[in-house]
Amino acid sequence: MAALTRPRDGRVIGGVCAGLARRFGISANTMRLIFLVSCLLPGPQFLVYLGLWIFLPDERKATTAW
């Protein structure tokens, strides 16, 4: 499994869905659809997305850190 980072390519807004999709081995569009459907349910999904956007490292920064 790939590390949980926000990728350089395939981003739409912040790269969170693309990073999660890469981590779990599914397509980014499937992850985006799951996120959109989950927003119809009550809960803090949007806040979780914002938190992941802030705390997930960018792929460029994660690869240069080592």
N, C-alpha and C positions, 0 to 999 in steps of 0.2 A: 504494500500500500504506500502511496505517496504521502509525503509530509503535508500537514495541514497549513498551507500558505495561500495567499491570494495570488493567482498566476498573472503573468504579464499579458498573456494573450487570452482572448475569449471573455473579457470583462464586458459587462453591460453598464453597471453602476459602480459597484465597489469591488467586484470580483469574489464576493463571499459565496454566492451560489456556484460559481465555477470552481472555486477551491474545494468546497464541500463535495461537489460532484466528482472531482478528480480523486479526492481522498477515498470515497466510497465506491468508485469504479462505475459510475453511471454517467449519462450525458448531462451536460450543463442545462440543456432545455428541459429535461425531466426534473432536475432540481429546482429550476425556476418555476415550473408548473406546480410542484409540490409546495413551494413557498407561497405562491399566489393563492392556492386553494386553502392553505393553512391560515392565511390572513382573513378568510371568511369566518373562521372559528374564533371564539373569544380567547384571549390570551395575549401574552406580551411578545408575539412573533416579531413585530417591527422593532421593538427595543432590543431583542436578541440579535437581529440582523445588524443594527447599529453598533452594538457591543462587539460583535465579531468583526465588523469593518474596522473598528478602532484597534482591537487587540490582536487580530491575526496579522502576522508579519507579511510584508510584501515579498514576493518571490525574489526580487532583485536584492533586497536588503538581507534576506535570509541566506542567500547563496554567497554574498560577499562577507558575511559576518564570520565565516570560518576561514 
